[in-house]
Amino acid sequence: MSNRLTDYMEKISVLYPLQFGFRTGHSTTDMTLINMHELITEAIDGNRYSVGIFLDLAKAFDTIDHSILIKKIICLWYKRSPPAMV
């Protein structure tokens, strides 16, 4: 079920392209560092500022109301005519 849901979310482009956390082939450490390096290098080359803000959201999922999250997922799900998941 998890794989089917992830595949569907990628198919309908719900996920942010730079979401690395749980996606296969998107290493959190490697890809994030490479992306940050590129952004900082481009800013320096373009004589612009570069600012980094780092937040640890590891516990964020535990602090949300899961019933609200489920309602939002279902709403998003039906707006995009989902395939059969069961």
N, CA, C and O of each residue as an XYZ file, in Angstrom:
344
protein
N       0.830     -1.183      0.000
C       0.000      0.000      0.000
C       0.876      1.248      0.000
O       0.600      2.202     -0.727
N       1.905      1.244      0.794
C       2.802      2.398      0.869
C       3.436      2.700     -0.486
O       3.487      3.854     -0.911
N       3.921      1.656     -1.161
C       4.537      1.851     -2.475
C       3.530      2.380     -3.484
O       3.857      3.251     -4.290
N       2.328      1.870     -3.444
C       1.303      2.321     -4.381
C       0.949      3.778     -4.130
O       0.779      4.548     -5.076
N       0.838      4.160     -2.870
C       0.531      5.545     -2.526
C       1.670      6.470     -2.955
O       1.427      7.533     -3.526
N       2.896      6.071     -2.683
C       4.057      6.880     -3.079
C       4.128      7.015     -4.591
O       4.368      8.110     -5.100
N       3.926      5.928     -5.314
C       3.934      5.978     -6.778
C       2.865      6.932     -7.303
O       3.114      7.717     -8.217
N       1.680      6.855     -6.716
C       0.584      7.724     -7.147
C       0.903      9.191     -6.864
O       0.659     10.052     -7.708
N       1.442      9.475     -5.693
C       1.781     10.861     -5.340
C       2.844     11.410     -6.280
O       2.791     12.584     -6.646
N       3.798     10.594     -6.673
C       4.807     11.040     -7.624
C       4.201     11.234     -9.009
O       4.560     12.173     -9.720
N       3.288     10.357     -9.392
C       2.647     10.431    -10.707
C       1.854     11.731    -10.862
O       1.900     12.352    -11.924
N       1.139     12.147     -9.835
C       0.318     13.357     -9.932
C       1.071     14.604     -9.463
O       0.486     15.680     -9.346
N       2.354     14.453     -9.201
C       3.237     15.581     -8.849
C       2.789     16.334     -7.597
O       2.766     17.565     -7.582
N       2.438     15.600     -6.564
C       2.063     16.223     -5.297
C       3.306     16.581     -4.490
O       3.321     17.572     -3.759
N       4.341     15.768     -4.630
C       5.542     15.962     -3.831
C       6.427     17.062     -4.410
O       6.571     17.188     -5.626
N       7.003     17.835     -3.538
C       7.963     18.859     -3.927
C       9.184     18.158     -4.526
O       9.666     17.182     -3.952
N       9.692     18.630     -5.663
C      10.804     17.936     -6.330
C      12.040     17.726     -5.448
O      12.810     16.790     -5.665
N      12.221     18.589     -4.467
C      13.390     18.459     -3.600
C      13.054     17.774     -2.275
O      13.776     17.934     -1.291
N      11.962     17.014     -2.248
C      11.619     16.206     -1.077
C      12.497     14.966     -1.097
O      12.342     14.112     -1.971
N      13.415     14.855     -0.146
C      14.371     13.763     -0.160
C      14.094     12.700      0.896
O      14.559     11.569      0.760
N      13.360     13.031      1.926
C      13.268     12.198      3.110
C      12.905     10.747      2.959
O      13.591      9.903      3.536
N      11.885     10.401      2.231
C      11.411      9.017      2.212
C      11.350      8.432      0.812
O      10.837      7.328      0.632
N      11.858      9.138     -0.177
C      11.742      8.691     -1.562
C      12.945      7.850     -1.977
O      14.093      8.208     -1.710
N      12.664      6.735     -2.629
C      13.719      5.858     -3.115
C      14.600      6.605     -4.106
O      14.104      7.291     -5.000
N      15.911      6.466     -3.940
C      16.847      7.121     -4.848
C      17.086      8.588     -4.541
O      17.778      9.271     -5.296
N      16.531      9.077     -3.456
C      16.720     10.472     -3.051
C      17.344     10.497     -1.654
O      16.659     10.726     -0.657
N      18.629     10.261     -1.604
C      19.333     10.218     -0.326
C      19.224     11.574      0.372
O      19.544     12.612     -0.207
N      18.777     11.547      1.597
C      18.608     12.781      2.356
C      19.911     13.553      2.474
O      19.946     14.758      2.224
N      20.966     12.879      2.847
C      22.240     13.559      3.084
C      22.897     14.005      1.784
O      23.205     15.185      1.615
N      23.108     13.079      0.881
C      23.850     13.392     -0.339
C      23.167     14.438     -1.202
O      23.777     15.445     -1.562
N      21.900     14.207     -1.536
C      21.197     15.108     -2.444
C      20.997     16.483     -1.830
O      21.114     17.492     -2.525
N      20.701     16.537     -0.548
C      20.509     17.819      0.110
C      21.803     18.625      0.090
O      21.788     19.817     -0.220
N      22.910     17.988      0.415
C      24.193     18.699      0.410
C      24.586     19.155     -0.991
O      25.091     20.265     -1.161
N      24.362     18.316     -1.986
C      24.687     18.689     -3.359
C      23.825     19.879     -3.792
O      24.333     20.832     -4.382
N      22.544     19.824     -3.503
C      21.643     20.915     -3.864
C      22.040     22.209     -3.157
O      22.077     23.270     -3.781
N      22.336     22.127     -1.867
C      22.754     23.321     -1.121
C      24.047     23.887     -1.693
O      24.175     25.101     -1.848
N      24.987     23.036     -2.002
C      26.266     23.481     -2.563
C      26.042     24.236     -3.872
O      26.640     25.288     -4.100
N      25.177     23.694     -4.728
C      24.885     24.349     -6.004
C      24.243     25.714     -5.794
O      24.611     26.679     -6.464
N      23.292     25.805     -4.878
C      22.621     27.072     -4.623
C      23.578     28.121     -4.060
O      23.546     29.283     -4.466
N      24.417     27.708     -3.135
C      25.378     28.640     -2.545
C      26.393     29.090     -3.586
O      26.735     30.270     -3.653
N      26.875     28.157     -4.397
C      27.838     28.488     -5.446
C      27.238     29.473     -6.447
O      27.891     30.439     -6.839
N      25.993     29.227     -6.862
C      25.321     30.136     -7.793
C      25.164     31.529     -7.184
O      25.340     32.532     -7.876
N      24.835     31.594     -5.898
C      24.687     32.892     -5.237
C      26.019     33.630     -5.194
O      26.076     34.829     -5.465
N      27.075     32.927     -4.858
C      28.396     33.555     -4.800
C      28.814     34.030     -6.190
O      29.298     35.150     -6.351
N      28.624     33.172     -7.188
C      28.983     33.528     -8.565
C      28.177     34.720     -9.070
O      28.679     35.518     -9.862
N      26.940     34.846     -8.621
C      26.078     35.951     -9.039
C      26.174     37.147     -8.123
O      25.368     38.071     -8.230
N      27.151     37.152     -7.212
C      27.360     38.254     -6.266
C      26.084     38.532     -5.451
O      25.714     39.682     -5.213
N      25.429     37.444     -5.034
C      24.210     37.555     -4.227
C      24.466     36.937     -2.855
O      25.449     36.226     -2.649
N      23.575     37.219     -1.940
C      23.660     36.634     -0.610
C      23.074     35.224     -0.616
O      22.240     34.882     -1.456
N      23.519     34.433      0.318
C      22.972     33.104      0.511
C      22.756     32.906      2.011
O      23.668     33.105      2.814
N      21.543     32.513      2.372
C      21.192     32.333      3.780
C      20.650     30.917      3.959
O      19.875     30.439      3.130
N      21.045     30.262      5.012
C      20.536     28.925      5.308
C      19.791     28.929      6.628
O      20.282     29.453      7.628
N      18.613     28.346      6.626
C      17.827     28.175      7.847
C      17.550     26.683      7.974
O      16.976     26.075      7.071
N      17.952     26.103      9.076
C      17.841     24.665      9.260
C      16.898     24.369     10.423
O      17.110     24.826     11.546
N      15.865     23.603     10.131
C      14.873     23.240     11.131
C      14.839     21.724     11.282
O      14.854     20.993     10.291
N      14.793     21.267     12.499
C      14.663     19.838     12.762
C      13.185     19.550     13.003
O      12.646     19.853     14.067
N      12.541     18.962     12.004
C      11.115     18.703     12.094
C      10.812     17.227     12.345
O       9.740     16.734     11.991
N      11.752     16.538     12.950
C      11.599     15.105     13.172
C      10.332     14.779     13.961
O       9.698     13.757     13.699
N       9.960     15.600     14.893
C       8.786     15.332     15.723
C       7.529     16.019     15.198
O       6.465     15.894     15.804
N       7.631     16.741     14.088
C       6.491     17.514     13.591
C       5.279     16.646     13.307
O       4.157     17.036     13.628
N       5.479     15.488     12.719
C       4.348     14.628     12.392
C       3.602     14.201     13.645
O       2.383     14.035     13.606
N       4.301     14.021     14.744
C       3.668     13.597     15.989
C       2.843     14.700     16.632
O       2.017     14.429     17.503
N       3.060     15.949     16.208
C       2.376     17.068     16.855
C       1.130     17.527     16.097
O       0.410     18.400     16.580
N       0.861     16.960     14.923
C      -0.310     17.390     14.170
C      -1.513     16.523     14.515
O      -1.375     15.401     15.002
N      -2.679     17.061     14.255
C      -3.919     16.321     14.460
C      -4.087     15.394     13.261
O      -4.348     15.856     12.150
N      -3.941     14.099     13.478
C      -3.978     13.143     12.374
C      -5.328     13.098     11.659
O      -5.383     12.802     10.465
N      -6.406     13.386     12.367
C      -7.717     13.386     11.702
C      -7.790     14.510     10.665
O      -8.385     14.329      9.603
N      -7.197     15.660     10.959
C      -7.159     16.765      9.990
C      -6.269     16.383      8.809
O      -6.620     16.642      7.658
N      -5.135     15.775      9.084
C      -4.232     15.345      8.019
C      -4.930     14.360      7.082
O      -4.826     14.484      5.862
N      -5.630     13.395      7.640
C      -6.329     12.396      6.825
C      -7.407     13.058      5.973
O      -7.565     12.716      4.801
N      -8.151     14.002      6.548
C      -9.179     14.711      5.774
C      -8.556     15.465      4.597
O      -9.110     15.465      3.498
N      -7.417     16.101      4.822
C      -6.752     16.845      3.748
C      -6.228     15.904      2.664
O      -6.307     16.218      1.477
N      -5.702     14.770      3.063
C      -5.212     13.785      2.086
C      -6.381     13.269      1.248
O      -6.269     13.160      0.027
N      -7.494     12.953      1.894
C      -8.666     12.455      1.170
C      -9.191     13.516      0.206
O      -9.544     13.205     -0.931
N      -9.241     14.745      0.654
C      -9.703     15.837     -0.205
C      -8.798     15.961     -1.433
O      -9.288     16.059     -2.558
N      -7.517     15.957     -1.224
C      -6.559     16.029     -2.327
C      -6.704     14.810     -3.226
O      -6.645     14.921     -4.451
N      -6.893     13.666     -2.621
C      -7.005     12.399     -3.337
C      -8.165     12.446     -4.336
O      -7.991     12.100     -5.504
N      -9.345     12.873     -3.880
C     -10.525     12.857     -4.736
C     -10.534     13.974     -5.767
O     -11.228     13.858     -6.777
N      -9.805     15.025     -5.553
C      -9.706     16.097     -6.549
C      -8.943     15.641     -7.782
O      -9.088     16.225     -8.855
N      -8.130     14.602     -7.636
C      -7.273     14.170     -8.728
C      -7.668     12.806     -9.309
O      -6.850     12.155     -9.959
N      -8.887     12.377     -9.085
C      -9.414     11.093     -9.549
C      -8.417      9.957     -9.391
O      -7.755      9.572    -10.354
N      -8.307      9.421     -8.188
C      -7.308      8.388     -7.871
C      -7.586      7.047     -8.522
O      -8.729      6.724     -8.847
N      -6.542      6.279     -8.708
C      -6.738      4.893     -9.155
C      -7.184      4.040     -7.979
O      -7.089      4.476     -6.831
N      -7.657      2.861     -8.237
C      -8.046      1.955     -7.154
C      -6.802      1.604     -6.333
O      -5.798      1.160     -6.890
N      -6.863      1.798     -5.034
C      -5.695      1.564     -4.179
C      -5.815      0.290     -3.359
O      -4.828     -0.152     -2.771
N      -6.983     -0.305     -3.304
C      -7.170     -1.477     -2.465
C      -7.157     -2.742     -3.291
O      -7.301     -3.837     -2.746
